[in-house]
Amino acid sequence: MATTADIRNGMCLDIEGQYYFVVEFLHVKPGKGAAFIRTKLKNVVTGRILERTFNINVKIDEVRIEHRQYQYLYKDDMGYNFMNTETYEQVAIPKDNINGVAFLKEGDVVDVVVHADSETILYADMPTHVILEITYTEPGLKGDTATNTLKPATVETGATVRVPLFINAGEKVKIDTRDGSYVERVR
C-alpha cells in the first residue's frame, strides 16, 4: 500500500476497481490550508483522462505492472494472437487493447503491459516507428518536392497514410504509429 507522497508519472493505480496510469501530477502547497496533489489519470481500458485531487499522505492502491515483449503471429475471430518471446506461450489480445494496430504485421514485436499479480494483459503498444512498404499510391511526378502537399497511400498492412507527392508504390517509408503520420522515406 502506497501513499500519495509516492505518486510519480507512469505509476498505475487502482481507483474504484479500475486501473489508471498517472499522466502528470503536481504537488500544491497553498498559502492557506493543507497541501494536496493534483493529478491527471488515464484509464487503461477506455483511455479517458480523469483529473483527481488527493490529500497528502492518503493511502492509494498501487498496481504492480510489468512490460513484456510479445511477437505478433496471426489474427483470428478471438483477436490478435501473440507469443511471449521468453516463455513461448500464446495469448489473444483484443483489437481495442492494441495501440497502433493498423500498422501491425506478422512478426512485429510489441510491448505488452501486464498486471503482475493477476497476469492479465492491460494493453499492448506498437513501437513508436515502423517501416512499411507502400502497396498503392498515385504515381508521383518528377520535381514534386517543393511543396509539402500530401497524398493518400496504402501500406502493406492495409492502412491508409498520407505521404509526400514524390513517394511511389514499392518504396518503404517510416510511419509514426501513434498518429499514423509519415516520418521519412527509407532507402
C-alpha positions in Angstrom: 0.0 0.0 0.0 1.5 3.3 -1.1 0.6 6.9 -0.1 0.0 9.9 -2.3 3.6 11.1 -1.5 4.8 8.1 -3.6 2.9 9.3 -6.8 5.0 9.5 -9.9 4.4 9.6 -13.7 3.7 6.2 -15.2 2.5 4.7 -11.9 -0.6 2.5 -12.2 -3.3 3.0 -9.6 -6.4 1.0 -8.7 -9.3 3.5 -8.2 -12.7 2.1 -7.5 -11.9 -1.2 -9.3 -10.5 0.4 -12.4 -6.8 0.9 -13.4 -5.4 4.3 -14.2 -1.9 5.5 -15.2 -0.6 8.7 -13.7 -0.1 11.0 -16.8 1.0 14.0 -14.7 1.0 15.2 -11.2 1.6 18.5 -9.3 2.3 18.9 -5.6 0.4 22.1 -4.5 1.1 23.9 -1.2 -1.3 26.8 -1.0 -0.6 29.7 1.4 -3.6 28.7 3.5 -4.7 25.2 4.2 -3.2 21.7 3.8 -1.0 20.7 0.8 -2.5 18.4 -1.8 -1.6 16.6 -5.0 -3.4 17.4 -8.3 -3.2 14.5 -10.8 -4.2 13.6 -14.4 -5.0 9.9 -14.7 -5.6 7.9 -17.9 -8.0 5.0 -17.8 -6.2 1.8 -19.0 -9.3 0.4 -20.7 -11.1 3.4 -22.1 -8.2 5.9 -22.5 -10.4 8.6 -20.8 -8.5 11.3 -18.8 -9.6 11.8 -15.3 -8.5 14.8 -13.1 -8.3 13.9 -9.4 -7.1 15.7 -6.3 -5.6 13.8 -3.4 -4.8 15.0 0.1 -1.2 14.4 1.3 -0.5 11.0 2.9 -3.7 9.3 1.9 -3.3 5.6 1.2 -3.7 4.6 -2.5 -3.7 1.2 -4.2 -0.6 0.9 -6.5 -0.9 -1.8 -9.2 2.3 -3.6 -10.0 2.8 -3.9 -13.7 5.4 -5.5 -16.0 6.4 -4.8 -19.6 6.9 -7.9 -21.7 7.9 -8.5 -25.3 5.3 -10.4 -27.4 5.6 -11.3 -31.1 2.6 -11.0 -33.4 1.6 -14.3 -35.0 -1.8 -14.0 -36.7 -5.3 -12.7 -36.5 -8.5 -14.8 -36.0 -12.0 -14.4 -34.6 -10.6 -14.4 -31.0 -8.4 -11.3 -31.7 -4.8 -10.8 -32.5 -2.6 -13.7 -31.4 0.8 -13.0 -29.8 3.6 -15.2 -28.5 5.6 -14.3 -25.4 9.3 -14.2 -26.6 10.6 -15.7 -23.4 8.1 -18.4 -22.4 6.6 -19.1 -25.9 3.1 -19.1 -24.5 0.4 -17.8 -26.9 -2.3 -15.3 -26.0 -5.0 -13.4 -27.9 -5.4 -9.7 -27.4 -8.5 -7.8 -28.5 -8.1 -5.1 -31.2 -9.2 -2.3 -28.8 -6.3 -3.1 -26.4 -3.5 -2.6 -29.0 -2.3 0.9 -29.7 -1.4 1.4 -33.4 -3.0 -1.9 -34.5 -3.5 -0.6 -38.1 0.3 -0.8 -38.7 0.8 -4.3 -37.2 2.2 -7.0 -39.4 3.3 -10.6 -38.8 6.5 -11.0 -36.9 6.4 -7.5 -35.2 7.4 -7.3 -31.6 5.2 -5.2 -29.3 5.5 -4.1 -25.7 2.7 -5.7 -23.7 1.8 -4.2 -20.2 0.7 -7.0 -17.8 -0.8 -6.8 -14.3 1.9 -8.6 -12.4 -0.3 -10.2 -9.7 -3.2 -11.5 -11.8 -1.3 -12.0 -15.1 -4.0 -10.1 -17.1 -3.0 -8.1 -20.1 -3.9 -4.4 -19.8 -2.8 -3.2 -23.3 -0.1 -3.5 -26.0 2.0 -0.8 -27.5 3.4 -0.9 -31.0 7.0 0.5 -31.5 6.9 4.3 -32.0 8.1 4.0 -35.6 7.6 1.1 -38.1 9.0 0.7 -41.7 6.3 -0.3 -44.2 6.2 -0.7 -47.9 3.7 1.3 -50.0 1.5 -1.0 -52.0 -0.6 1.6 -53.8 -0.5 5.3 -54.4 -1.0 7.6 -57.3 2.3 8.0 -59.3 4.4 11.0 -58.3 5.8 13.5 -60.8 9.4 14.5 -61.1 10.1 17.7 -59.3 7.2 17.4 -56.8 9.4 18.1 -53.8 9.0 21.8 -53.5 5.7 21.8 -51.6 4.7 19.7 -48.6 1.5 18.6 -50.1 0.4 15.0 -49.1 -1.5 12.3 -51.0 -3.1 9.1 -49.7 -1.1 5.9 -49.9 -1.9 2.3 -48.8 0.8 0.4 -46.9 1.3 -3.4 -46.8 -0.9 -3.7 -43.6 -3.8 -2.2 -45.5 -3.8 1.1 -43.6 -4.0 4.4 -45.4 -1.4 7.1 -44.6 -0.7 10.5 -46.1 2.7 10.7 -47.9 4.5 13.4 -49.9 3.9 13.6 -53.7 7.3 12.1 -54.6 6.6 8.8 -52.9 5.7 5.9 -55.3 4.4 2.4 -54.9 7.1 -0.1 -53.9 9.0 2.3 -51.7 9.5 1.9 -48.0 8.5 4.6 -45.6 8.8 5.2 -41.8 5.5 5.7 -40.1 4.7 7.1 -36.6 2.3 4.5 -35.1 0.9 7.0 -32.5 -0.8 9.1 -35.1 -0.2 7.4 -38.4 1.9 10.2 -39.8 4.7 9.9 -42.4 8.2 10.4 -41.0 10.6 9.7 -43.8 11.4 7.6 -46.9 13.7 4.6 -46.1 16.2 3.5 -48.7 
